């Protein structure tokens, strides 16, 4: 291998062992790629990102306890050079629309061709976008029926159960430290969730988040 060749460092964040093994086998055939698998690493996701400094994170869209928006926001805050590629087991319109709304640069269905994944990695590492053929076709359909407007931000908002729980705790006047203790999460993770919620809902502060939670029916307005 040419020593001058740029190595693309990839963090695989997926808990489907059979799929992950296939991805690792594919990546091992690429001399310009180095990878680390979270399932083989006892460290927290945040710590792994800090230590490994990945160029790309391959994320399962349904990774337990983790949302696309949270991870995207965490990378922007703490590892700005890292790019996120989302992998989904099925074509889920809501997940796809949410990913587009926050500016995800690459979105692939796990049944995509092997070369599409390699092309996505190379394309994103060069600062470009990439969507597999199936995702591209679905985006065209969503545009045609008026459900997706490429230049419109926050097309739709879908919160994960963890995001809803944190929003409920904010409405209950929990501090970030109290939430971290209550949920057994790091303070850094809680702050990243807060920032992500503000960006997704268009809120500037906790008051805005509370107003959004009430309007959306996530929390009930208490009777005086």
C-alpha atoms as one frame of an Amber mdcrd trajectory, in Angstrom:
protein
   0.000   0.000   0.000   1.241   3.467  -0.821   2.179   5.150   2.483   1.012
   8.469   1.082  -2.480   7.098   0.541  -5.107   8.672   2.767  -6.669   6.229
   5.219 -10.403   6.605   5.878 -11.163   5.782   9.516 -14.623   4.283  10.014
 -16.597   3.659  13.205 -19.251   0.944  12.715 -22.254   1.538  14.972 -24.552
  -1.414  14.351 -25.697  -4.242  16.609 -26.809  -6.670  13.883 -23.889  -9.092
  14.007 -24.450 -10.830  10.670 -24.711  -7.516   8.811 -21.751  -6.032  10.665
 -19.578  -9.056   9.844 -20.414  -8.583   6.175 -19.522  -4.890   6.309 -16.214
  -5.621   8.054 -15.340  -8.249   5.451 -16.077  -5.721   2.705 -14.037  -2.974
   4.365 -11.080  -5.301   4.918 -10.825  -5.652   1.142 -10.251  -1.899   0.846
  -6.642  -0.945   1.605  -7.522   2.703   2.172  -9.983   1.970   5.005  -9.410
   1.377   8.723 -12.331   0.530  10.991 -13.431  -0.104  14.561 -16.602  -1.918
  15.632 -18.463  -0.593  18.679 -19.682  -4.070  19.636 -16.033  -5.063  20.131
 -15.241  -1.972  22.178 -16.192  -1.636  25.846 -15.842   2.148  25.811 -18.794
   4.489  25.482 -19.780   5.731  22.050 -18.640   9.237  22.967 -15.268   8.024
  24.240 -14.724   5.887  21.153 -15.376   8.876  18.903 -12.957  11.031  20.916
 -10.212   8.370  20.899 -10.616   6.874  17.425 -11.431  10.178  15.671 -13.341
   8.530  12.803 -13.677  10.188   9.439 -16.986   8.399   8.956 -19.533   6.832
  11.303 -21.695   4.067   9.816 -24.854   4.101  11.929 -27.800   1.726  12.019
 -30.872   3.986  11.936 -32.489   1.872  14.655 -29.479   1.466  16.935 -30.900
   0.924  20.469 -31.089   4.089  22.569 -29.572   6.300  19.887 -31.196   8.701
  17.437 -29.799   9.955  14.149 -30.289  13.578  15.198 -28.466  13.094  18.524
 -25.433  11.447  16.928 -25.318  14.003  14.110 -25.407  16.827  16.633 -22.777
  15.163  18.852 -20.409  14.822  15.897 -20.928  18.453  14.910 -20.072  19.567
  18.450 -17.220  17.215  19.325 -15.812  15.719  16.101 -16.678  18.186  13.360
 -14.616  16.418  10.694 -16.571  13.165  11.170 -19.300  12.438   8.628 -22.395
  10.323   9.269 -23.696   7.618   6.935 -27.087   6.198   7.920 -27.941   2.566
   7.168 -31.553   1.407   7.449 -32.944  -2.131   7.421 -36.148  -1.023   5.701
 -37.327   1.958   3.706 -38.960   4.058   6.427 -40.304   7.332   5.031 -40.371
   9.082   8.399 -36.765   8.191   9.222 -35.694   9.243   5.733 -37.518  12.581
   5.961 -36.066  13.263   9.400 -32.576  12.491   8.104 -33.055  14.860   5.172
 -34.389  17.565   7.493 -31.173  17.658   9.524 -28.913  17.439   6.487 -27.644
  13.839   6.561 -25.306  13.460   3.581 -25.627   9.715   2.977 -28.534   7.327
   3.511 -28.548   3.719   2.352 -30.818   0.712   2.681 -28.967  -2.349   3.985
 -29.995  -4.333   0.915 -27.971  -1.965  -1.286 -25.176  -3.307  -3.470 -21.720
  -3.633  -1.911 -20.263  -1.136  -4.353 -22.877   1.423  -3.295 -21.561   1.322
   0.270 -17.968   1.749  -0.918 -19.068   4.590  -3.212 -20.910   6.222  -0.302
 -17.813   6.072   1.912 -15.571   7.551  -0.769 -18.115  10.183  -1.763 -18.837
  11.365   1.781 -15.141  11.397   2.691 -14.662  13.863  -0.168 -17.434  16.109
   1.155 -20.166  14.950  -1.219 -23.583  13.361  -0.699 -24.640   9.830  -1.610
 -27.937   7.958  -1.592 -28.337   4.389  -2.772 -30.536   3.694  -5.787 -33.529
   2.633  -3.682 -33.322   5.728  -1.479 -32.901   8.013  -4.487 -36.002   6.542
  -6.127 -37.989   6.950  -2.918 -36.909  10.583  -2.546 -38.118  11.250  -6.081
 -41.496   9.732  -5.193 -41.719  11.827  -2.018 -40.911  14.972  -4.008 -43.497
  14.062  -6.661 -46.291  13.607  -4.114 -45.341  16.743  -2.190 -44.086  15.082
   0.975 -40.481  16.205   0.574 -39.161  19.598  -0.484 -35.345  19.479  -0.866
 -34.797  23.113   0.102 -37.188  23.147   3.047 -35.741  22.542   6.511 -37.497
  20.590   9.260 -39.839  18.816   6.839 -41.129  16.703   9.690 -40.234  16.041
  13.282 -40.151  12.614  14.881 -38.738  12.224  18.364 -37.359   8.978  19.730
 -38.679   7.632  23.028 -35.448   8.762  24.721 -35.852  12.278  23.289 -39.456
  12.413  24.503 -38.370  11.271  27.964 -35.687  13.958  28.167 -38.189  16.545
  26.965 -40.601  15.453  29.701 -37.840  15.812  32.306 -37.032  19.300  31.004
 -40.705  20.168  31.432 -40.467  18.834  34.990 -37.633  21.325  35.628 -34.851
  18.743  35.912 -31.366  20.187  35.517 -28.991  18.520  33.059 -27.069  16.964
  35.969 -30.271  15.633  37.518 -31.267  14.114  34.180 -27.837  12.539  33.786
 -28.112  10.952  37.241 -31.726   9.883  36.697 -31.064   8.262  33.308 -27.561
   6.982  34.128 -26.109   8.950  31.220 -23.151  11.297  30.967 -23.690  15.038
  31.341 -22.149  15.487  27.884 -24.761  13.150  26.380 -27.618  15.019  28.056
 -26.333  18.361  26.777 -26.064  16.915  23.270 -29.664  15.707  23.515 -30.762
  19.194  24.641 -29.000  20.831  21.699 -30.401  18.272  19.284 -33.943  18.814
  20.585 -33.596  22.576  20.198 -32.402  22.189  16.613 -35.109  19.672  15.676
 -37.939  21.722  17.179 -36.614  25.159  16.254 -36.464  26.153  19.933 -33.910
  28.627  21.301 -34.036  27.545  24.939 -35.796  25.376  27.529 -38.879  27.586
  27.456 -39.226  26.934  23.741 -38.841  23.196  24.292 -41.542  23.239  26.960
 -43.887  25.139  24.641 -43.218  22.631  21.865 -43.869  19.703  24.240 -47.227
  21.172  25.253 -48.297  21.970  21.687 -47.291  18.488  20.534 -49.115  16.729
  23.361 -45.908  15.215  24.741 -46.770  16.691  28.127 -50.143  17.823  29.406
 -50.763  21.396  30.493 -51.413  21.280  34.229 -54.628  22.818  35.442 -54.148
  25.731  37.802
